[in-house]
């Protein structure tokens, strides 16, 4: 089954044929250029050309030099894509992930340029297929008026081949936000109020980053706007806690809490008033990462599923679209597991373990929400909340208190009384 950007009316697959379509999940407008082989009128008589065919780069619309990594591109975009993939860069757009990429402005935003490369279908594996096709072509005879080698390669490579279609995981990696610095001054003695205020300010920045991430997420913008807001309001602390658990697992092996590159909560800071309980809850998450040795691909899929893990009891306005999107990412988690596990007999066991972790996040984050709500309403603690975060929490408290939202569980074994 092809992975699709789920539209309410129809599904839009990530195929190279549809890169210039108007309904891509990134919200970009239709490209003014089409594939060279798709243009022109059809006729039974052979076409006569007065000059060489003008080829357009599907990334920046410059003159294409050939079929590179499975896509017709210019030499500049070819080199950029190779360096971006091999260097494992984690680009971040300074705008809204919708920068214009053309011949003049292609160097302005590497994040949007790399994203457009992926949307076009560029993949390093395509070079191997290109070499194989060339070898096969050498065994045959050259026909009169035969197309150029580049045109022959683009025509022979099936567009449905998995290697030539940007995978969902490659897209998730491309939109993953970079780490945010807290600006915490460690030269000043720590206090609970200063630490918690800094963490709230950092949380506000991470919420803004999470909103941008969600808007770039394949399929998310196809949901009703109210549903998008509801999902983000219900899941922001799940996303923050899960990201914290991952950083703590990667940077500190789960022993300390890595809130930011410049703010790590060690044992001494955890013992400060009002810090112990919430830090213990957060450490449980990173401990699970360590125990299960979660891979990066698994983490990316699980993070999306957490965004889709808490919904109104009465359902969403675009429920059918939501269900299809969620099932797509459940399948992606399965693919990430298959990629990690060499022994296929362990795949289902691994899936069970990871989905149990997702379910347990409801209880762990439920405890954090209680602490967050208490800190928010208790003005005597003098803990500051950023305006955006304060608005989200104010909207969130009544929904959780009156039970108008529910968790979507994989195993239905959670005691719902633990929810705030």
Number of C-alpha atoms within 10 A of each C-alpha: 4 14 19 20 24 24 20 15 8 10 15 20 18 25 20 22 15 18 25 20 14 14 19 23 22 21 14 17 12 14 13 8 12 19 16 15 11 9 9 8 6 9 7 5 6 7 10 6 7 6 6 6 9 9 20 20 27 28 30 22 20 19 16 22 17 22 24 25 23 28 25 28 26 23 16 16 24 22 11 15 22 16 12 15 15 9 9 11 14 17 20 18 18 10 11 12 21 18 18 16 19 16 16 11 12 20 15 14 19 20 23 26 27 26 23 21 24 25 24 26 28 28 23 16 13 22 16 12 17 22 12 12 16 14 11 10 14 9 8 8 7 10 7 6 6 9 12 9 15 17 15 16 23 18 12 10 15 12 16 13 10 15 19 26 24 21 18 20 18 15 17 18 17 21 23 19 17 11 15 15 14 18 13 15 13 9 6 8 7 13 13 17 17 17 19 19 17 21 20 20 20 20 23 20 17 22 21 14 16 19 16 18 17 20 19 22 19 22 25 24 19 22 21 17 12 11 21 21 14 19 19 20 20 27 21 23 21 24 22 18 23 23 21 21 28 26 22 27 25 15 15 16 16 24 16 22 26 23 23 19 13 13 18 15 18 14 13 8 16 18 14 14 11 15 18 13 14 18 19 14 17 22 21 15 25 28 19 17 24 18 11 13 11 17 14 15 19 21 18 19 21 22 18 18 23 24 22 22 22 21 20 18 11 9 14 19 14 16 14 13 20 23 12 16 22 20 13 22 22 18 13 21 24 18 17 21 23 17 14 17 13 10 8 13 9 13 19 13 11 19 18 14 13 21 18 17 17 22 21 16 19 24 19 21 25 21 18 22 21 17 16 17 15 12 18 19 12 11 10 8 14 13 19 18 21 15 11 15 20 15 12 18 21 14 14 18 17 12 16 18 11 9 13 13 19 19 19 16 16 14 11 11 10 16 9 14 8 13 19 19
